[in-house]
Amino acid sequence: MVTQQALTSLNNIVQGVQKSKPETFNQLIEIIINSVNKAAM
């Protein structure tokens, strides 16, 4: 299901953010965008 895939991707983004511990809001946005791009491929 698409919903399940979206939730999984979102979970991966959250985990990625926690791992990289962004110091600024811009870094946070960058990590999210990179994660979304990976998920979309």
PyMOL commands that set and color helices and strands:
alter all, ss='L'
color gray80, all
select helices_A, chain A and resi 2-20+25-40
alter helices_A, ss='H'
color red, helices_A
deselect
rebuild
show_as cartoon
